[in-house]
Amino acid sequence: MASVLIVNDQSLQRLGLRMLLAAETDLTVVGDTASGAEAVRMSAALRPDVVLMSGPRSESDDIPTIRRIARPTHLTAVGRPSGAAEHPSRVLVVTSSGDQGYAYAALRAGAGGFLLDDATTDELTAAIRAVAAGDAVITPELTRALIDTVRHERTPLPRERPVGLDAFTERERDVLVAVASGSSNAEIAARLSIAPTTVKSHVSHILAKIGAHARVQAVAFAYEYGLVHPAA
């Protein structure tokens, strides 16, 4: 059972999402809010698996909100000692096709996935399940836009980064390429003939080495280093 916190500034949309997700036997809505600050507080208190956030509303509000939910290093959950939130909630952002700049900013803040706002019900519920399981979700339309944004960002060259490709084992590089290609842990396990738990371990090591908190950030890293290339 995956728990979901809905963050949307439209009351009717929050109600609609609640009704939609209530029909799914393996998903449960633990709360909803229109406020970014309240979303951070509720996320710390309720510990949802996924925070479903609409955007962009205001980048000055949304990006810090995503960062504080995905990386709650300084937050204490209600009734829990400091440092108890070892597994922060994952953020799934529902955005429009023209918001690649916002999406990349959210990615760098720690968002775990992006879905276009014209997604079907099945696509939305599948994305929630995938993000809850730790997989990355980026729609094909947004993937290319994000890649283009990565290419045009003024980011340090690979040689200037503290971590290079030589920091990875051969198997970790195989897993990183598969992650960047959009494969799930189960698909990577089948492709590389290893256990899904082993894939999960490799992904954790990769994220730790590049200082990332979300699987999607590993995708950006792989494109920046030329491990994978967008299809023409």
Residue frames as qw, qx, qy, qz and C-alpha x, y, z in Angstrom:
[[0.000, 0.888, 0.460, 0.000, 0.00, 0.00, 0.00],
 [0.430, 0.183, 0.013, 0.884, 1.48, 3.32, -1.10],
 [0.125, -0.778, -0.463, 0.406, 0.45, 6.46, 0.78],
 [0.355, 0.463, 0.314, 0.749, 0.00, 9.78, -1.02],
 [0.119, -0.650, -0.317, 0.681, -0.10, 13.41, 0.05],
 [0.386, 0.661, 0.476, 0.432, -1.77, 15.73, -2.50],
 [0.230, -0.541, -0.073, 0.806, -0.46, 19.29, -2.92],
 [0.210, 0.449, 0.591, 0.637, -2.61, 21.37, -5.24],
 [0.008, -0.163, -0.263, 0.951, -3.84, 24.95, -4.91],
 [0.476, -0.100, -0.379, -0.787, -7.20, 24.14, -6.55],
 [0.487, -0.136, 0.667, -0.547, -9.74, 22.68, -4.11],
 [0.852, 0.288, 0.064, -0.432, -11.78, 20.94, -6.82],
 [0.628, 0.509, -0.588, -0.003, -8.66, 19.32, -8.24],
 [0.083, -0.369, 0.823, -0.424, -7.65, 18.10, -4.80],
 [0.697, 0.056, 0.469, -0.539, -11.11, 16.58, -4.36],
 [0.817, 0.443, -0.215, -0.300, -10.95, 14.98, -7.81],
 [0.397, 0.504, -0.750, 0.159, -7.55, 13.46, -7.11],
 [0.363, -0.234, 0.744, -0.510, -8.77, 12.12, -3.77],
 [0.813, 0.217, 0.264, -0.471, -11.73, 10.43, -5.45],
 [0.700, 0.541, -0.441, -0.148, -9.57, 9.07, -8.26],
 [0.237, 0.456, -0.812, 0.278, -6.97, 7.56, -5.94],
 [0.557, -0.169, 0.581, -0.569, -9.61, 6.22, -3.54],
 [0.886, 0.267, -0.046, -0.376, -10.69, 3.84, -6.30],
 [0.590, 0.483, -0.636, 0.123, -7.24, 2.20, -6.27],
 [0.867, -0.450, -0.197, -0.083, -6.96, -0.59, -3.71],
 [0.817, -0.094, -0.164, 0.545, -3.19, -0.24, -3.33],
 [0.252, 0.367, -0.071, 0.892, -3.11, 3.57, -2.95],
 [0.335, -0.733, -0.562, 0.183, -4.28, 5.64, 0.00],
 [0.148, 0.692, -0.005, 0.707, -4.47, 9.43, 0.40],
 [0.528, -0.358, -0.558, 0.531, -3.22, 10.52, 3.82],
 [0.116, -0.724, -0.271, 0.624, -3.94, 14.21, 3.34],
 [0.447, 0.583, 0.365, 0.572, -4.11, 17.18, 1.00],
 [0.263, -0.719, -0.165, 0.622, -3.15, 20.83, 1.11],
 [0.464, 0.845, 0.174, 0.201, -2.83, 23.94, -1.05],
 [0.172, -0.947, 0.269, -0.033, 0.17, 25.29, 0.87],
 [0.671, 0.474, -0.510, 0.255, 3.82, 24.48, 0.30],
 [0.081, -0.499, 0.630, -0.590, 4.70, 25.16, 3.93],
 [0.773, -0.161, 0.343, -0.509, 1.84, 22.93, 5.08],
 [0.905, 0.308, -0.279, -0.095, 2.99, 20.23, 2.63],
 [0.374, 0.501, -0.663, 0.412, 6.42, 20.21, 4.30],
 [0.385, -0.339, 0.582, -0.631, 4.85, 19.95, 7.76],
 [0.886, 0.040, 0.147, -0.438, 2.40, 17.22, 6.72],
 [0.773, 0.424, -0.470, 0.034, 5.12, 15.28, 4.93],
 [0.148, 0.450, -0.727, 0.497, 7.24, 15.26, 8.09],
 [0.523, -0.184, 0.528, -0.643, 4.28, 14.25, 10.26],
 [0.868, 0.190, 0.179, -0.422, 2.55, 11.73, 7.99],
 [0.333, -0.431, 0.781, 0.307, 5.57, 10.28, 6.15],
 [0.803, 0.467, 0.175, -0.327, 3.71, 9.60, 2.85],
 [0.757, -0.002, 0.494, 0.427, 5.46, 7.47, 0.26],
 [0.363, 0.358, 0.436, 0.741, 4.68, 10.00, -2.46],
 [0.058, 0.629, 0.266, -0.728, 3.92, 13.71, -2.41],
 [0.404, 0.510, 0.619, 0.440, 1.88, 14.45, -5.53],
 [0.139, -0.626, -0.122, 0.758, 2.53, 18.12, -6.31],
 [0.493, 0.757, 0.385, 0.190, 1.05, 20.24, -9.07],
 [0.330, -0.646, 0.157, 0.670, 3.29, 22.85, -10.63],
 [0.379, 0.026, -0.380, 0.843, 4.48, 25.25, -11.38],
 [0.193, -0.866, -0.458, 0.055, 2.64, 27.55, -9.03],
 [0.003, 0.969, -0.231, 0.088, 5.47, 29.78, -7.89],
 [0.790, 0.310, -0.420, 0.322, 9.04, 28.57, -8.42],
 [0.041, 0.560, -0.491, 0.666, 10.14, 30.64, -5.42],
 [0.676, -0.317, 0.382, -0.545, 7.74, 28.54, -3.33],
 [0.966, 0.129, -0.088, -0.207, 7.68, 25.18, -5.13],
 [0.666, 0.469, -0.515, 0.267, 11.41, 24.53, -5.44],
 [0.075, -0.458, 0.663, -0.588, 12.22, 25.12, -1.74],
 [0.791, -0.148, 0.261, -0.533, 9.17, 23.01, -0.86],
 [0.924, 0.260, -0.273, -0.056, 10.40, 20.12, -2.99],
 [0.415, 0.513, -0.611, 0.437, 13.88, 20.43, -1.50],
 [0.325, -0.399, 0.568, -0.642, 12.58, 20.42, 2.09],
 [0.902, -0.028, 0.147, -0.406, 10.38, 17.37, 1.44],
 [0.895, 0.348, -0.272, 0.056, 12.95, 15.36, -0.53],
 [0.586, 0.289, -0.484, 0.582, 15.91, 16.30, 1.70],
 [0.482, -0.786, -0.152, -0.357, 14.51, 16.85, 5.20],
 [0.637, 0.181, -0.524, 0.536, 17.90, 16.94, 6.94],
 [0.066, 0.202, -0.423, 0.881, 16.82, 19.62, 9.38],
 [0.599, -0.304, -0.164, -0.722, 13.23, 18.54, 9.98],
 [0.077, -0.084, 0.920, -0.376, 11.84, 16.44, 12.81],
 [0.413, -0.337, -0.698, -0.479, 8.64, 14.47, 12.28],
 [0.517, -0.496, 0.153, -0.680, 5.95, 15.05, 14.88],
 [0.884, -0.342, 0.195, -0.254, 6.47, 12.63, 17.74],
 [0.935, 0.192, -0.076, 0.288, 9.80, 11.41, 16.34],
 [0.543, -0.651, 0.147, 0.509, 13.34, 12.16, 17.45],
 [0.249, 0.836, -0.311, -0.376, 15.57, 14.31, 15.25],
 [0.043, 0.484, -0.828, -0.279, 17.03, 12.27, 12.38],
 [0.583, 0.116, 0.764, -0.251, 14.16, 9.75, 12.34],
 [0.678, 0.634, 0.127, -0.350, 13.11, 10.59, 8.78],
 [0.469, -0.384, 0.678, 0.415, 15.65, 8.27, 7.19],
 [0.308, 0.271, 0.782, 0.470, 13.48, 7.64, 4.15],
 [0.176, 0.373, 0.116, -0.903, 12.02, 10.96, 3.01],
 [0.612, 0.562, 0.490, -0.264, 8.92, 11.13, 0.87],
 [0.401, 0.037, 0.583, 0.706, 9.40, 11.08, -2.89],
 [0.260, 0.591, 0.161, -0.746, 7.97, 13.97, -4.88],
 [0.397, 0.346, 0.727, 0.441, 6.05, 13.43, -8.12],
 [0.086, 0.470, 0.030, -0.878, 5.44, 16.72, -9.95],
 [0.446, 0.588, 0.657, 0.157, 2.56, 17.09, -12.40],
 [0.129, -0.574, 0.138, 0.797, 3.59, 19.83, -14.80],
 [0.622, 0.712, 0.155, -0.287, 2.84, 21.25, -18.26],
 [0.862, 0.283, 0.206, 0.366, 4.85, 20.47, -21.39],
 [0.373, 0.800, -0.046, 0.468, 6.34, 23.96, -21.59],
 [0.462, -0.845, 0.186, -0.195, 7.87, 23.96, -18.13],
 [0.896, 0.163, -0.287, 0.297, 11.21, 22.22, -18.73],
 [0.222, 0.568, -0.404, 0.682, 13.15, 24.92, -16.90],
 [0.597, -0.479, 0.270, -0.585, 10.95, 24.50, -13.84],
 [0.985, -0.068, -0.111, -0.114, 11.14, 20.72, -14.15],
 [0.712, 0.344, -0.404, 0.460, 14.94, 20.75, -14.21],
 [0.099, -0.557, 0.414, -0.713, 15.05, 23.07, -11.19],
 [0.810, -0.333, 0.150, -0.459, 12.72, 20.68, -9.38],
 [0.932, 0.171, -0.294, 0.122, 14.91, 17.75, -10.45],
 [0.437, 0.446, -0.479, 0.617, 17.96, 19.37, -8.92],
 [0.402, -0.489, 0.331, -0.700, 15.95, 20.04, -5.76],
 [0.201, -0.188, 0.927, -0.256, 15.29, 16.31, -5.40],
 [0.746, 0.207, 0.097, -0.625, 12.03, 15.57, -7.22],
 [0.488, -0.178, 0.850, 0.082, 11.66, 11.91, -8.12],
 [0.344, 0.326, 0.806, 0.355, 9.49, 12.20, -11.20],
 [0.211, 0.344, -0.055, -0.913, 7.54, 14.38, -13.60],
 [0.303, 0.422, 0.844, 0.134, 4.24, 13.76, -15.33],
 [0.035, -0.167, -0.327, -0.930, 2.49, 15.97, -17.86],
 [0.319, 0.158, 0.509, -0.784, -0.81, 17.42, -16.73],
 [0.688, 0.221, -0.245, -0.647, -2.66, 15.77, -19.62],
 [0.078, 0.220, -0.971, 0.049, -1.77, 12.29, -18.35],
 [0.655, -0.270, -0.535, -0.460, -4.50, 9.65, -18.21],
 [0.718, -0.551, 0.192, -0.380, -5.76, 8.16, -14.98],
 [0.988, -0.032, -0.024, 0.147, -3.82, 4.95, -15.63],
 [0.580, 0.524, -0.245, 0.574, -0.62, 6.91, -16.34],
 [0.235, -0.713, 0.283, -0.597, -0.99, 8.89, -13.12],
 [0.851, -0.430, 0.189, -0.234, -1.59, 5.88, -10.89],
 [0.933, 0.185, -0.088, 0.295, 1.23, 3.95, -12.57],
 [0.339, 0.657, -0.286, 0.610, 3.58, 6.91, -12.03],
 [0.507, -0.664, 0.278, -0.474, 2.66, 7.09, -8.34],
 [0.973, -0.207, 0.101, -0.015, 3.37, 3.39, -7.91],
 [0.785, 0.408, -0.151, 0.441, 6.69, 3.68, -9.75],
 [0.078, 0.712, -0.316, 0.622, 7.88, 6.67, -7.72],
 [0.724, -0.552, 0.214, -0.354, 6.78, 4.99, -4.49],
 [0.986, -0.033, 0.055, 0.152, 8.94, 2.00, -5.47],
 [0.486, -0.646, 0.303, 0.505, 11.93, 4.27, -6.04],
 [0.582, 0.305, 0.527, 0.539, 11.86, 4.30, -9.83],
 [0.041, -0.347, 0.108, 0.931, 12.19, 7.48, -11.88],
 [0.390, 0.639, 0.662, 0.031, 9.24, 8.73, -13.91],
 [0.024, 0.530, -0.190, -0.826, 9.76, 11.18, -16.76],
 [0.699, 0.565, 0.387, -0.203, 7.40, 11.24, -19.72],
 [0.694, 0.192, 0.397, 0.569, 9.05, 10.91, -23.16],
 [0.223, 0.860, 0.242, 0.391, 7.95, 14.43, -24.13],
 [0.346, -0.928, 0.123, -0.069, 9.52, 15.95, -21.05],
 [0.848, -0.274, 0.244, 0.383, 12.64, 13.78, -21.20],
 [0.608, 0.439, 0.228, 0.621, 13.91, 15.43, -24.37],
 [0.047, -0.904, -0.070, -0.419, 13.13, 18.91, -23.00],
 [0.664, -0.730, 0.149, 0.071, 14.99, 18.12, -19.78],
 [0.824, -0.013, 0.245, 0.511, 17.98, 16.80, -21.72],
 [0.380, 0.684, 0.167, 0.600, 18.11, 20.00, -23.75],
 [0.337, -0.908, 0.026, -0.250, 17.95, 22.01, -20.54],
 [0.823, -0.455, 0.187, 0.286, 20.79, 19.97, -19.04],
 [0.718, 0.290, 0.227, 0.590, 22.90, 20.62, -22.14],
 [0.194, 0.741, 0.116, 0.633, 22.37, 24.37, -21.95],
 [0.576, -0.812, -0.094, 0.025, 22.84, 24.72, -18.20],
 [0.262, 0.771, -0.479, 0.329, 26.10, 26.30, -17.12],
 [0.896, -0.433, 0.092, -0.044, 27.23, 23.23, -15.22],
 [0.289, -0.711, 0.605, 0.212, 30.87, 22.35, -14.48],
 [0.643, 0.439, -0.583, -0.233, 32.64, 20.20, -17.05],
 [0.949, -0.202, -0.238, -0.046, 33.09, 16.54, -16.05],
 [0.686, 0.227, -0.402, 0.562, 36.80, 17.01, -15.34],
 [0.040, -0.475, 0.308, -0.824, 35.93, 19.76, -12.84],
 [0.765, -0.432, -0.143, -0.456, 33.53, 17.57, -10.92],
 [0.358, -0.566, 0.691, -0.270, 34.70, 15.77, -7.76],
 [0.705, 0.022, 0.702, -0.102, 33.27, 12.52, -9.11],
 [0.339, 0.479, -0.567, -0.578, 34.09, 11.10, -12.54],
 [0.877, 0.123, -0.271, -0.376, 33.14, 7.95, -14.39],
 [0.526, 0.330, -0.744, 0.249, 36.15, 6.15, -12.96],
 [0.312, -0.296, 0.596, -0.678, 34.42, 6.25, -9.57],
 [0.842, 0.046, 0.136, -0.520, 31.97, 3.58, -10.76],
 [0.504, -0.174, 0.835, 0.140, 32.48, -0.14, -11.12],
 [0.097, 0.054, -0.747, -0.655, 31.71, -1.67, -14.50],
 [0.111, -0.467, -0.877, -0.031, 28.45, -3.06, -13.16],
 [0.035, -0.651, -0.394, 0.647, 27.46, 0.30, -11.68],
 [0.081, 0.363, -0.379, -0.848, 28.03, 1.91, -15.07],
 [0.120, -0.198, -0.884, -0.407, 25.81, -0.73, -16.69],
 [0.115, -0.608, -0.737, 0.272, 23.09, 0.02, -14.14],
 [0.037, -0.569, -0.089, 0.816, 23.50, 3.78, -14.56],
 [0.102, 0.131, -0.615, -0.771, 23.07, 3.52, -18.32],
 [0.173, -0.381, -0.887, -0.197, 19.97, 1.37, -17.85],
 [0.108, -0.630, -0.535, 0.553, 18.52, 3.83, -15.31],
 [0.021, 0.469, -0.166, -0.867, 19.15, 6.73, -17.70],
 [0.136, -0.032, -0.776, -0.615, 17.38, 4.79, -20.44],
 [0.558, -0.192, -0.011, -0.807, 14.25, 4.70, -18.30],
 [0.638, -0.060, -0.762, -0.090, 14.34, 1.07, -17.18],
 [0.674, -0.614, 0.079, -0.403, 12.81, 0.01, -13.88],
 [0.335, -0.557, 0.744, -0.153, 14.73, -2.06, -11.32],
 [0.813, 0.098, 0.551, -0.159, 12.91, -5.19, -12.45],
 [0.733, 0.680, -0.004, -0.026, 13.77, -4.54, -16.10],
 [0.130, 0.800, -0.575, 0.110, 17.41, -3.86, -15.24],
 [0.587, -0.354, 0.706, -0.180, 17.58, -7.05, -13.18],
 [0.860, 0.328, 0.382, -0.085, 16.24, -9.10, -16.10],
 [0.555, 0.808, -0.196, 0.031, 18.58, -7.43, -18.60],
 [0.107, 0.726, -0.639, 0.232, 21.71, -7.89, -16.47],
 [0.809, -0.088, -0.580, -0.032, 20.68, -11.27, -14.98],
 [0.226, 0.145, -0.648, 0.713, 20.96, -10.08, -11.40],
 [0.202, -0.562, -0.771, 0.221, 18.51, -9.83, -8.51],
 [0.038, -0.834, -0.291, -0.468, 16.28, -6.74, -8.17],
 [0.581, -0.795, -0.068, 0.164, 17.71, -6.23, -4.67],
 [0.678, -0.170, 0.225, 0.678, 21.19, -6.11, -6.19],
 [0.263, 0.592, 0.349, 0.677, 20.02, -3.49, -8.69],
 [0.335, -0.893, -0.231, -0.190, 18.58, -1.43, -5.82],
 [0.697, -0.570, 0.063, 0.431, 21.91, -1.65, -4.01],
 [0.559, 0.159, 0.309, 0.752, 23.81, -0.52, -7.11],
 [0.038, 0.774, 0.340, 0.533, 21.44, 2.42, -7.59],
 [0.517, -0.843, -0.128, 0.072, 21.94, 3.46, -3.95],
 [0.693, -0.329, 0.189, 0.613, 25.73, 3.34, -4.40],
 [0.398, 0.442, 0.372, 0.713, 25.50, 5.40, -7.61],
 [0.173, -0.881, -0.279, -0.341, 23.36, 8.07, -5.96],
 [0.636, -0.717, -0.014, 0.284, 25.73, 8.23, -2.99],
 [0.673, -0.075, 0.260, 0.689, 28.77, 8.63, -5.24],
 [0.240, 0.471, 0.333, 0.781, 27.32, 11.53, -7.22],
 [0.048, -0.154, -0.436, 0.886, 25.75, 13.15, -4.16],
 [0.379, -0.200, -0.445, -0.786, 22.22, 12.74, -5.49],
 [0.348, 0.015, 0.700, -0.623, 19.00, 12.06, -3.60],
 [0.723, 0.402, 0.298, -0.477, 16.73, 11.08, -6.48],
 [0.715, 0.104, 0.626, 0.293, 17.02, 8.57, -9.28],
 [0.479, 0.833, 0.261, 0.092, 16.16, 11.21, -11.85],
 [0.126, -0.921, 0.324, 0.177, 19.33, 13.11, -10.94],
 [0.605, -0.274, 0.678, 0.314, 21.34, 10.08, -12.01],
 [0.610, 0.597, 0.487, 0.183, 19.65, 10.36, -15.40],
 [0.167, 0.984, -0.056, -0.014, 20.85, 13.95, -15.75],
 [0.444, -0.679, 0.540, 0.225, 24.35, 12.89, -14.64],
 [0.705, 0.077, 0.648, 0.277, 24.48, 10.16, -17.29],
 [0.496, 0.790, 0.311, 0.186, 23.49, 12.58, -20.05],
 [0.085, -0.968, 0.218, 0.094, 25.95, 15.22, -18.87],
 [0.465, -0.543, 0.658, 0.239, 28.76, 12.66, -19.08],
 [0.478, 0.480, -0.532, -0.508, 27.67, 11.29, -22.44],
 [0.314, -0.119, 0.936, -0.106, 26.91, 7.78, -21.19],
 [0.367, 0.516, 0.773, 0.043, 23.59, 7.94, -23.02],
 [0.011, -0.126, 0.293, 0.948, 22.27, 10.15, -25.79],
 [0.528, 0.408, 0.404, -0.625, 18.72, 11.20, -26.67],
 [0.549, 0.329, 0.709, 0.295, 17.18, 9.56, -29.69],
 [0.085, -0.042, 0.342, 0.935, 17.02, 11.73, -32.78]]
